[in-house]
Amino acid sequence: MSRSGRRRLAAVVFALAAPWAAGGCITHSPDERLHSTLWVQTSAEYVISTRQVYTMAAEDLGAALRDPTWQVVLERSADAGDRPTAIIVDIDETVLDNSGYAARAIVAGEEFEPATWRAWVQEAEAPAVPGAVEYLRDAAARGVVVFYVSNRFHDLEAATRKNLEAVGCPVREDVDVVLLRDEKPGWGTDKAARRAWVAERFRVLQIVGDDLRDFVSVPATSDDEARIEVALSHRDRWGNGWYMLPNPIYGGWEEALMQGEHADDVTPLERKFEHLETQ
């Protein structure tokens, strides 16, 4: 279907799906995050999916340890065989489950807000993603250093460490293993510099995340098709040193749908309808 055809379909579907905007009986706008948040919080399928990914990673770790040439960071140096071993994991929706924050926002009728997010992080009570703690403990028991690379701001490190430790994650004190946004010059939203920092010091065996950008740099202007091209250009790495967890609530996939030429008065939800394929 052409983009113009998609837009015509979007206008029709959006009108049909939005009775609150057309004088329907619904008194408030239903939150588009409802189903994805419920899936994460209640479904057996989510628990199976995350545990399956972590089980696969744990099973592959032994072979990676035995191969002195094995390293998975794109921003790596040529030879790291004599370096200690490490893994890199994202935090949010990879190790810690923040669906509770999304649920609060849904109930309150609020969007994501930095202030409420910071308050949530400072509570340090997010539960672990199923399977994460077992995997990380197993890696640490094998002598592998676990690095947590997150785009949480660096002034939230104390609360982040507290939460990780509370759920049972191994957090080293002798090495800075919680690498957050703006912690050092050049450590912005793109995690490439932090992956390179780890790779300069360790042989990185595995990366685990819930967003494509946890593994490879992706231009902020990339649309959904461009992101898929990037992902497929590294097809041999998925399940082979790189392990992706499901996150249907938010992420780079959602931001990509907002790219392209759109009228200024088009809402994000309408833009999403434009991407629906009916064939």
N, C-alpha and C positions, 0 to 999 in steps of 0.2 A: 504494500500500500504506500502511495506517495505521501510526503510530509503534508501536503495540502489536504489530502484525503484523511490523514490522521487527525488534522486539526478540526475538520468538519465533524469527524466521529467524536472527537474530544468534546466539542461544544454540546453535542446531543447527549453523550453519556454523562457529562458533568451536570447538565440540567436535570437528567433523570435521577442521578445519584444524589442530588442535593435538594431534597424537598424543603429543608429549612430555609433555603434561599428563594423558594417559589411559593411561599405561603403554606407549606405542608404542616403536618401536625407535630413534627419534631421541634422542640422548643430551644434546642441548642445544637451547635454543630458537632457531629460525632468526630472524634479525634482519629485521624488516619493511622496513628500509631497503635491503636487498640489491639488489632488482630496480631500484629507482629510481637507486641509486648506480651500478650497472652500466650502466644506460641512459645516464647522463651520461658515464661514462668510456669506453664502448666503441661506442656506436651512431652510425652515420652519420646517423641521423635527428636526433640532438641537434645535431650539427655543422651540419647543414642548417638546422635551426630557428633557431639563434642567428645564423648568418651571414645568413639571410634577413631577420631582424628588423633587423640592423645595416645591411644593404644598403638596405633600405627607408628607414631613418632618414637615411642618407647622401644618398640620392637626393632626399629631401624637404627637406633642409637649405637648398639653394640658394633655393627659393621662399620659405622662411621668412625668409631673410636679406633678400630683396628687398622684403618686405612690412613697412613700418615699424609697422604696427598689430598684427603677429603676436606674441602671447605666450601661453604655455600654463599658467602657474602659477595655480591658483585663488586663491591668497592674494596676488594681484598688485595693484598700483596701477592707476588708470584709464589713465594715459598713460605709456608708457615708450619712445616713439619715438626720443628723443635719447640714450638710454642705450646703453652697449656691450652686445654680445650674449653670451649664455651658454647652456650646456646643463647639465642636472642629471642625474647618473647615480648609481645606487646602486653599491655596491662588491661585496658578497658575492653570488655567483651571477649577477651582472650584468657585472662587469668581471673579478673574480677567481673562479676555480673552486676551491671548497673541498671538492670531493668526496673528496679525499685524506684530509681530516679525518674524514669520515663513514666511509670505508673502514677507517681505523685503529680507530675505535670499534667497527665491526662485528667486525673480527678479534679485538679485545680483549674483546668481549662487554660493552661499556660504553655507557651513555647519554651524551648531551651533558653535559659538565661545564665550568663556567667556567674552571677551572684548565687543563684540557687544551686548551681552545679558545684561551686566552691564549698558551699555549706554541706552538700552531700558528701563530697570527698573528705571534708574535715571530720565528719562523723566517723569515718573509718570503719564502717560496718557492712560494706558490700560483701555478699557471699562469694564463694569461689565458683568459677565455671566448672561444671562437672568434668572430672578427669584431670583437671589442671594440676592440682596439688600433688597427686600421685606421680604424675609424670615428672614434675620439677624435683620432687624429693628423690626419685629414682636417679635422675641425672646428677644431682648433687652427691648422692651416695657413690656414684661412679667417678667422682672427682671432677665433674664438669661444672664450670662456673656459670651460674644463671644470671644473665643480664636482662633487666627490664627496661625496655626503650619505649617511652610513652610521650605523647604530646600534652600531658598534664603540665602546667606551669611549674617551674622549679621550686617556687616558694611553697608548693604543696607536698614536698618530698617527705617531710616528717609524718604527715597524715597518711601518705601513700605507703610508706614503710610500715607504719603501725597496722594498716589494714592487711597488707601482704602477710605480715607476721601473724596476725590474728587468725587468718584462715589456714596457717600452717606452711606457707611458702618459705623456702630457704632464701634468706637475705643476708649476704655476707657483710661483715663490718670492716674487714681488712682491705676490701676493694670497693670502689664506688660502683655498685651494680645497678643503681636506679638512675637512669640517664633521662632527664626530663627536658622539656622545651625551654630554651633560653638559659640553660644551666651554664653553658660556655658560649663565647662568641661564635656565631655561625650555626648554632644548634637551633634552627627554626623549625617550622612545621615539617619540612622535608627531613626524613630520618637518615638520609644517606651519610651525612657527616658523622652521625653517631654510630652507624654500622661500621664505617671506616675506622673510627676511633677504637672500637672493640677489635676489629680485624687486624689492626696494627700490633695488637698485644696478645691476641689469642687466635687459635685455629677454630673458627666457628663451624660447628657441625650441623646445626639446624636453626631454622627460624620458624616461629609460630605466630600467626596473627589473624585478624579478622578483616583486614582491608588490604587491597593490593599494594598500597603505599607502605605497608609494613615490610615489604620485600624488595621493592624497586621504586625508583623515582618516577612519578607520573605528573606531567604538567597540569597545573590547576585548571587550565582551559580545556582539558580533554573531555570529550563527550563519551557516551556509553560505548559507541562503536570503537573509538580510539582506545579505551581502556581494555576492551576485549582483545584488540590487536596486541597490546602490550602483554597481556596475560598469556596469550597463545604463543607469543614469541619466546616465552620461557616455559613452554609446555613440558619439557623434560624434567623440570625441577619440582613440579607439583607432586607431592607424595614421595619425593625423592630429595629430602633435605628442606623443602619448603612445605608447610602444612597450614592450610586455610580453614578457619572456623566460621560457622554461619553467624551472620549478624543482620537480620532483616529489619532492625529498628532504624538504623542510621548508618552513614558512612560515605565513602567516596562514590559508591554506586549511585547514591541519591543525589549528591552534588552534581554528578555528571549529567543527570537528566535536566538540570537547569541551564546547560550550556546551549549555545546556538542563537539564532536570531529569533527574538520574541518581542512582541509589543510590550511596552512597559506596564500596561494594565493587565497583563496575563498573570494569574496567580500561580504559585508553585503547584497547587493541586491540578490546575488546568494543564500546566506544562507536563505533569506526569501522565495525564490522560493522552497526551499527544504521542506518547511512546507505546501505548498499547497496540499490540498486533493481533488482529482478528483472523489471520490466515496462517 
